[in-house]
Amino acid sequence: MPGADADIVIWDPTKKVTYGVEMSHQRTDYNLYEGWELTGYPEKVFLRGNLIVDGDQWLGKPGMGKYLHRNPGADVL
């Protein structure tokens, strides 16, 4: 639909990882999921047509996010 977000994730359902602080891209030194064994993980992430995750590499930049105001009870596109 014209004007709708078109973010895309390429997901590898067989990839196994041990998740934690070293894998997350947050500004904290802890993670609630530290040490969790996960099966399935994103390979590529596109934000409004821009590649921001490529394998283990984070390519995003501060300020790339965009706040989208939604009214309570708004339709989901």
CNS distance restraints for C-alpha pairs under 8 A (distance, minus, plus):
assign (resid   4 and name CA) (resid  77 and name CA) 7.38 0.50 0.50
assign (resid   5 and name CA) (resid  48 and name CA) 6.67 0.50 0.50
assign (resid   6 and name CA) (resid  47 and name CA) 7.41 0.50 0.50
assign (resid   6 and name CA) (resid  48 and name CA) 5.75 0.50 0.50
assign (resid   6 and name CA) (resid  49 and name CA) 7.26 0.50 0.50
assign (resid   7 and name CA) (resid  45 and name CA) 7.57 0.50 0.50
assign (resid   7 and name CA) (resid  46 and name CA) 5.49 0.50 0.50
assign (resid   7 and name CA) (resid  47 and name CA) 4.84 0.50 0.50
assign (resid   7 and name CA) (resid  48 and name CA) 5.44 0.50 0.50
assign (resid   7 and name CA) (resid  49 and name CA) 6.94 0.50 0.50
assign (resid   8 and name CA) (resid  45 and name CA) 5.86 0.50 0.50
assign (resid   8 and name CA) (resid  46 and name CA) 5.09 0.50 0.50
assign (resid   8 and name CA) (resid  47 and name CA) 6.91 0.50 0.50
assign (resid   9 and name CA) (resid  42 and name CA) 6.52 0.50 0.50
assign (resid   9 and name CA) (resid  43 and name CA) 7.56 0.50 0.50
assign (resid   9 and name CA) (resid  44 and name CA) 5.82 0.50 0.50
assign (resid   9 and name CA) (resid  45 and name CA) 4.51 0.50 0.50
assign (resid   9 and name CA) (resid  46 and name CA) 6.37 0.50 0.50
assign (resid  10 and name CA) (resid  42 and name CA) 5.85 0.50 0.50
assign (resid  10 and name CA) (resid  43 and name CA) 5.55 0.50 0.50
assign (resid  10 and name CA) (resid  44 and name CA) 5.04 0.50 0.50
assign (resid  10 and name CA) (resid  45 and name CA) 6.34 0.50 0.50
assign (resid  11 and name CA) (resid  40 and name CA) 7.00 0.50 0.50
assign (resid  11 and name CA) (resid  41 and name CA) 5.86 0.50 0.50
assign (resid  11 and name CA) (resid  42 and name CA) 4.37 0.50 0.50
assign (resid  11 and name CA) (resid  43 and name CA) 5.65 0.50 0.50
assign (resid  11 and name CA) (resid  44 and name CA) 7.26 0.50 0.50
assign (resid  12 and name CA) (resid  40 and name CA) 5.47 0.50 0.50
assign (resid  12 and name CA) (resid  41 and name CA) 5.51 0.50 0.50
assign (resid  12 and name CA) (resid  42 and name CA) 5.95 0.50 0.50
assign (resid  12 and name CA) (resid  43 and name CA) 6.26 0.50 0.50
assign (resid  13 and name CA) (resid  39 and name CA) 6.60 0.50 0.50
assign (resid  13 and name CA) (resid  40 and name CA) 3.96 0.50 0.50
assign (resid  13 and name CA) (resid  41 and name CA) 6.47 0.50 0.50
assign (resid  14 and name CA) (resid  39 and name CA) 5.95 0.50 0.50
assign (resid  14 and name CA) (resid  40 and name CA) 5.25 0.50 0.50
assign (resid  14 and name CA) (resid  41 and name CA) 7.86 0.50 0.50
assign (resid  15 and name CA) (resid  39 and name CA) 5.63 0.50 0.50
assign (resid  15 and name CA) (resid  40 and name CA) 4.96 0.50 0.50
assign (resid  15 and name CA) (resid  41 and name CA) 5.95 0.50 0.50
assign (resid  16 and name CA) (resid  37 and name CA) 7.15 0.50 0.50
assign (resid  16 and name CA) (resid  38 and name CA) 5.61 0.50 0.50
assign (resid  16 and name CA) (resid  39 and name CA) 4.49 0.50 0.50
assign (resid  16 and name CA) (resid  40 and name CA) 6.22 0.50 0.50
assign (resid  16 and name CA) (resid  41 and name CA) 7.43 0.50 0.50
assign (resid  17 and name CA) (resid  37 and name CA) 5.89 0.50 0.50
assign (resid  17 and name CA) (resid  38 and name CA) 5.32 0.50 0.50
assign (resid  17 and name CA) (resid  39 and name CA) 6.60 0.50 0.50
assign (resid  17 and name CA) (resid  40 and name CA) 8.00 0.50 0.50
assign (resid  17 and name CA) (resid  41 and name CA) 7.71 0.50 0.50
assign (resid  18 and name CA) (resid  34 and name CA) 7.92 0.50 0.50
assign (resid  18 and name CA) (resid  35 and name CA) 5.57 0.50 0.50
assign (resid  18 and name CA) (resid  36 and name CA) 5.55 0.50 0.50
assign (resid  18 and name CA) (resid  37 and name CA) 4.59 0.50 0.50
assign (resid  18 and name CA) (resid  38 and name CA) 6.17 0.50 0.50
assign (resid  19 and name CA) (resid  23 and name CA) 6.15 0.50 0.50
assign (resid  19 and name CA) (resid  24 and name CA) 7.69 0.50 0.50
assign (resid  19 and name CA) (resid  33 and name CA) 6.57 0.50 0.50
assign (resid  19 and name CA) (resid  34 and name CA) 5.78 0.50 0.50
assign (resid  19 and name CA) (resid  35 and name CA) 5.49 0.50 0.50
assign (resid  19 and name CA) (resid  36 and name CA) 5.37 0.50 0.50
assign (resid  19 and name CA) (resid  37 and name CA) 6.41 0.50 0.50
assign (resid  19 and name CA) (resid  38 and name CA) 6.89 0.50 0.50
assign (resid  20 and name CA) (resid  24 and name CA) 6.32 0.50 0.50
assign (resid  20 and name CA) (resid  30 and name CA) 7.83 0.50 0.50
assign (resid  20 and name CA) (resid  31 and name CA) 5.89 0.50 0.50
assign (resid  20 and name CA) (resid  33 and name CA) 6.01 0.50 0.50
assign (resid  20 and name CA) (resid  34 and name CA) 3.98 0.50 0.50
assign (resid  20 and name CA) (resid  35 and name CA) 5.72 0.50 0.50
assign (resid  20 and name CA) (resid  36 and name CA) 7.29 0.50 0.50
assign (resid  21 and name CA) (resid  25 and name CA) 7.83 0.50 0.50
assign (resid  21 and name CA) (resid  28 and name CA) 7.89 0.50 0.50
assign (resid  21 and name CA) (resid  29 and name CA) 6.44 0.50 0.50
assign (resid  21 and name CA) (resid  30 and name CA) 5.92 0.50 0.50
assign (resid  21 and name CA) (resid  31 and name CA) 5.68 0.50 0.50
assign (resid  21 and name CA) (resid  34 and name CA) 6.60 0.50 0.50
assign (resid  23 and name CA) (resid  56 and name CA) 8.00 0.50 0.50
assign (resid  25 and name CA) (resid  58 and name CA) 7.85 0.50 0.50
assign (resid  30 and name CA) (resid  34 and name CA) 7.52 0.50 0.50
assign (resid  42 and name CA) (resid  55 and name CA) 7.45 0.50 0.50
assign (resid  43 and name CA) (resid  53 and name CA) 7.24 0.50 0.50
assign (resid  43 and name CA) (resid  54 and name CA) 6.08 0.50 0.50
assign (resid  43 and name CA) (resid  55 and name CA) 4.71 0.50 0.50
assign (resid  43 and name CA) (resid  56 and name CA) 7.69 0.50 0.50
assign (resid  44 and name CA) (resid  51 and name CA) 7.16 0.50 0.50
assign (resid  44 and name CA) (resid  52 and name CA) 7.54 0.50 0.50
assign (resid  44 and name CA) (resid  53 and name CA) 5.10 0.50 0.50
assign (resid  44 and name CA) (resid  54 and name CA) 4.76 0.50 0.50
assign (resid  44 and name CA) (resid  55 and name CA) 6.05 0.50 0.50
assign (resid  45 and name CA) (resid  51 and name CA) 5.90 0.50 0.50
assign (resid  45 and name CA) (resid  52 and name CA) 5.69 0.50 0.50
assign (resid  45 and name CA) (resid  53 and name CA) 4.90 0.50 0.50
assign (resid  45 and name CA) (resid  54 and name CA) 6.93 0.50 0.50
assign (resid  46 and name CA) (resid  50 and name CA) 5.10 0.50 0.50
assign (resid  46 and name CA) (resid  51 and name CA) 4.41 0.50 0.50
assign (resid  46 and name CA) (resid  52 and name CA) 5.73 0.50 0.50
assign (resid  46 and name CA) (resid  53 and name CA) 7.18 0.50 0.50
assign (resid  47 and name CA) (resid  51 and name CA) 6.44 0.50 0.50
assign (resid  47 and name CA) (resid  52 and name CA) 6.54 0.50 0.50
assign (resid  51 and name CA) (resid  59 and name CA) 7.03 0.50 0.50
assign (resid  51 and name CA) (resid  60 and name CA) 7.81 0.50 0.50
assign (resid  52 and name CA) (resid  58 and name CA) 6.00 0.50 0.50
assign (resid  52 and name CA) (resid  59 and name CA) 4.46 0.50 0.50
assign (resid  52 and name CA) (resid  60 and name CA) 4.57 0.50 0.50
assign (resid  53 and name CA) (resid  57 and name CA) 5.79 0.50 0.50
assign (resid  53 and name CA) (resid  58 and name CA) 4.79 0.50 0.50
assign (resid  53 and name CA) (resid  59 and name CA) 5.63 0.50 0.50
assign (resid  53 and name CA) (resid  60 and name CA) 7.12 0.50 0.50
assign (resid  54 and name CA) (resid  58 and name CA) 6.63 0.50 0.50
assign (resid  54 and name CA) (resid  59 and name CA) 7.34 0.50 0.50
assign (resid  60 and name CA) (resid  64 and name CA) 7.04 0.50 0.50
assign (resid  70 and name CA) (resid  74 and name CA) 6.43 0.50 0.50
